[in-house]
Amino acid sequence: MTLKMIAPLVMLLAAPAAAQTFDLEALIAAAKAEPPITIYDSTGKIVDMAEAFTAKYGVQATGEKVSANSQLEMLIRESQAGNVQGDVALLTDTPAAMAQLLPTNILESWVPGDIEADIPEGYRNPLAISTNANVWVYNTEKYSECPVTNIWQLTEPAWKGKIALIDPLTKGTYTDWFNQMATHGGDKIAAAHQAQYGKPLETDQASPAAAWLAALAANGPLMADGDDRISEAVGAAGQADPFMGLVSSAKFRDNADKGYKLGLCSGLDPWVGWTYTKLGLIAKGTDSPNAARLFIHYVLTEEGIMPQMVDGKIPTNSTIALPADEPSGLSAHLGALFNYDAATGLDDWETRQDWQDFWQLNHKR
């Protein structure tokens, strides 16, 4: 196929989805005529994923590990300079993308027509390729089962100073979680209080979520700057009095790699953990729109997302199941996760500072 023959395909594939029938072979052909692409992602797995994509399709791609915060800065700067370097962004800061990158036409969301029906509607606009889970964990060497069955127990004296989690002042996904609970999770938090104490929740706080968070913060949790410290505080072997903690499900690999004893707090009322989404977005100024779209299509397939699934990342494509040997065992408890709802993502963005102030005000060391 010549470049002249491919040119109409590029125009066709750039047309609105409603005006075309998705054609994967045409997309591949058009992508091969374009310059190489670069994909930004916050995990180093993107390097291998890009190499596998290149080997599969003959479309040159390079993966670069870039933190979510750095992605935001780089993408804005590149767009303003008219010098796009990152053609695809796999971005875990959904509220920032919704507030800063999509409305300003720095990035765009595109959903492949042949996969769209398999992605729940709430993950289509903007497109999320996966959900990432943070889960409550305990030390299986110390306890035969999770020592906590209700999140309100984490606010009690028995766990004072013995809970570890990432400092909400350093990671926006945590204050997003706070706001999501206040917006969508109040009934379940209040019901958990009723179940634990046999009486309705009475509080001066603005919501059941705020009441629980204030009590948790006042119980003196250990603040960490990353999951590694929490994984060690909870899971390191030989501890007489280990912490409980909240970590990425990906840290369960530490059990094999470091001999840790992390266990998932299955059965925790009302949730074993919570999720945030990883978006798959395309730079509006890319010289390779079809190659970028082909990569988006690729990461929505089992083959494409598998390197991240083994770390417990949950694909939004509902036809894909987590691997049976995924170390956290999360696949048996997906229904017990508090899932992120992008419908209120802009509110999460606008209230981040409020929730940081709230946490600082209530946190006791």
Number of C-alpha atoms within 10 A of each C-alpha: 8 8 13 8 11 18 13 12 19 20 11 19 21 14 11 9 14 8 9 12 11 16 14 15 9 15 22 18 23 27 27 18 18 18 14 17 23 21 25 27 25 19 15 14 16 22 17 14 24 24 16 16 20 16 12 10 16 14 24 18 23 18 21 20 16 20 15 23 15 12 21 18 10 17 23 17 14 16 21 11 9 11 13 21 18 24 26 29 27 25 24 25 23 26 23 20 23 18 16 16 20 18 11 14 12 21 25 21 18 20 23 18 16 12 15 16 13 14 19 12 11 14 23 18 15 21 24 28 27 25 20 23 27 23 23 27 32 27 30 19 18 17 12 10 15 19 16 19 19 20 20 22 16 22 21 13 11 10 17 18 17 19 26 24 22 21 18 21 17 14 17 24 20 21 24 27 22 22 24 23 23 19 17 15 18 18 15 16 25 22 17 22 23 14 14 16 11 10 11 13 15 10 11 8 12 9 18 24 23 22 19 22 23 20 18 24 23 20 23 20 25 20 18 15 14 15 20 14 16 26 28 20 23 27 30 20 19 12 13 8 11 21 23 29 28 24 25 24 25 21 22 25 18 18 18 10 9 13 12 23 23 28 25 23 25 21 14 19 21 20 24 26 25 23 21 23 28 26 25 30 28 26 25 19 19 22 17 24 24 25 29 29 24 20 27 25 21 20 23 26 17 16 14 18 22 21 16 20 21 19 21 27 25 26 26 23 22 13 11 17 13 19 14 11 9 18 21 22 18 22 16 11 15 16 11 17 18 21 22 23 16 21 13 15 20 17 16 26 22 15 15 23 14 12 23 19 12 16 22 14 12 16 17 17 12
